[in-house]
Amino acid sequence: MSQPFIVSEAAPPTKIGGIGTYAACPVGRPTSRPSAQPSSRPFVRLLRRLAIAAVSLTSLSAAALDGPQSLPVIQLGAGMYNIKAEVARTPQEHAIGLMHRSSMPVNHGMLFVFDRPERQCFWMKNTLIPLSIAFLRDDGTVVNVAEMKAGSLDSHCSAEPVRFALEMNQGWFSRRGVKPGDRLAGAPFGTPR
């Protein structure tokens, strides 16, 4: 729901010059010099902030619509298996995730990093490939694994509060015997890989 947009109430009329005419000062205080025009700086700053916000939202929408995002990659490990995981840290990166990808290499995935442990839930809107997701404790221990169908709006949630979730191609964890209680290695979990 949108909030009403109010810039400010109009200030009392300000005398312009010495000719006896008055003009309303739409924003800010009347100037102390009678010959100066009313300051529009606060209004300009507000317009600038609104423009920046609009560009940011448009960029996020365009990124989500145009194609997959490209994020930094780190190395993780699950036993003898090496994983190249893109790291999604911001809410915008989380929202886009692995959307709009038609394929993903076998040992590649995406690690979602959250600020604090909470119950995390994922869906597959605009995700073209089926995925498996492992919810992970701070030390890399697998809490639970879920299989997710491409394009599904079903929620898949962690069984307990977690800060990490790792998405891989569907069946990746089960084919490698990775199950709850197993521990992944890598810098985010405090263990080198």
N, C-alpha and C positions, 0 to 999 in steps of 0.2 A: 504494500500500500504506500503510495507516495505521500510525502509530507507537503503541506502548503509552502510555497516559496515566497518569502517576504524579504525584500532588500532592506528597507528601513522606512520609517515614517518621514514625510517631507519636513524639512526644517522651516522655520518662519521665513517669510520673504526677506530677501537681502537687497539693499539698495545698490544699484549698479551705477558707478560713476557719480557725478554730482548733478545729474539732470532730472532727478525726481522720479525715475521709473524703477519699478521693483520686479524682481524675478524670483521664482521659487528655487530654493537650493535643494535638489532632489536627494542628495546623499551627503553626509558629512555635516560639519558645522559651517556656518557662514564665515567667510574669511574676515580677518581683522582689517584689511585694507579695502576701503570702499570701491576702488577701481578694479580690483582683481576679480576674476571669474571664480565661481564656487569650485572647490576641489572635487575632482572626480576620481581620485586615487583609490579610495576604498571600493568604488564600483568597478574600476578597471581590474583591481586585484581579484574581486569576486568573479568577474567574467573570465579572467585568466585561469583561476582555479577550476571553474566549470568546464572550460575548454580542455584543460589537462585531464580532468576526470572523464570527459566524453571520449577523448582520444584513447585513454587507457582502456575503457570498456570496449571500445570499437576494436582495439588491437587484440584484446582477449577473445572477443567474439570471432574476429577474423581468424585468429590462430586456431580456435576450436573448429571452425568451419572449413578452413583451407586444407588442413592436413595434420599429420602427426607432428608433435613437438620434438625438439632435439635438446636433450639434457646431458649434463656431465655423467660420465660412466665411471663406476668403481668395480673392483674385483671382489667377489664374495666366493665362499666355498661351502659345499655341502659334501662332507667326506672327501672322496677323491675327485669330485666334480667341481670344475671352475665355472663361475657364473659371471657374466658381464652384465651389470645392472645399471640402468639409467636411474638417477636419483631425483625424485620429485619431492621438493621441500616446502614449497609455498602452496597456499590454498588454490591459486590459479593453476599451478602445475598438477596438483592433486585432481582438480576438476577435469582436466583434459586427459590425464593419464595416458593410456594406450589407445585412445580413440583414433579412428580413421586409418588404422594400419591394416593392410591386407595380409601381412605375414610378419613373422619375427624369427630370427635365427634360433636354432635349437637351444643353446645354452645362454640365451639372452633373456632379460626380464626388466622389470621396473621395481625399484625399492621406494616405497612411500615412507617418508620420515615425518612424524608428527611432533609437536612441541612437548606434549605431555601424554602419559598413558591414559587412554580412554577406550571405551568400546568403539571399535572402528567398523563401519559397514560400507560395502561396495556394491555397485550395480554395473551393468554392462551396456548402458545406453551409448549408442554410436560406436560401440566396439565391435569390430568386424571379425575378430578371431576369438575362438573359445580359449579361456584361460583357467589356470589353477592359481589359487592365492593361499599363501601361508602367512598366518598372523604370528608375529615374533615378539618375544620379550626383549628387554633391553640387552640381555646377554646373548641374544641370537637363538634362544630356545624356541622351537616350534610349539605354539599353543594349539592351533588347529589348522586344518587345510580344508578348502572348499573348492569344488569344481563349478565353473561359471560358464553358462551358454552365451554365445555371441548375441548381442542385441537385447538380452533379457533385462527386464526392470526388477527382477527379484533381488532382494537384499541378501548379501552374504556377510555375516558379522563375526567378529572375534568373540571367542568364548569368555574372554576376560579383557580388562583394559590393557592395551598395548600401545607402543610408540612406532612400531614398524609393521609393514605388510609388504610381501614380495609376490609380485605377479609373474608367472611364467606361462609358457604354452600349456594347454590343457593336458593333464596326465604326467607332466614333468616330474612332480614329486613322487607320485605312486610308482612310476617306472624305475625310479632310482632308490626306492625304499625309504624315502624321507617321510617321517611321520611325527606326530606330536611327541615331544620329549627329546627329539634329536636337536642338535645345536649347529647352527650355521656359523661360519667364521668370516671375519672381515672387520675393517676399521670401525664401522658404526657400532659394532658389538664389543669393541675393546680387544679383539683378537686379530693378529695379523694374518694375512692370507698369502 
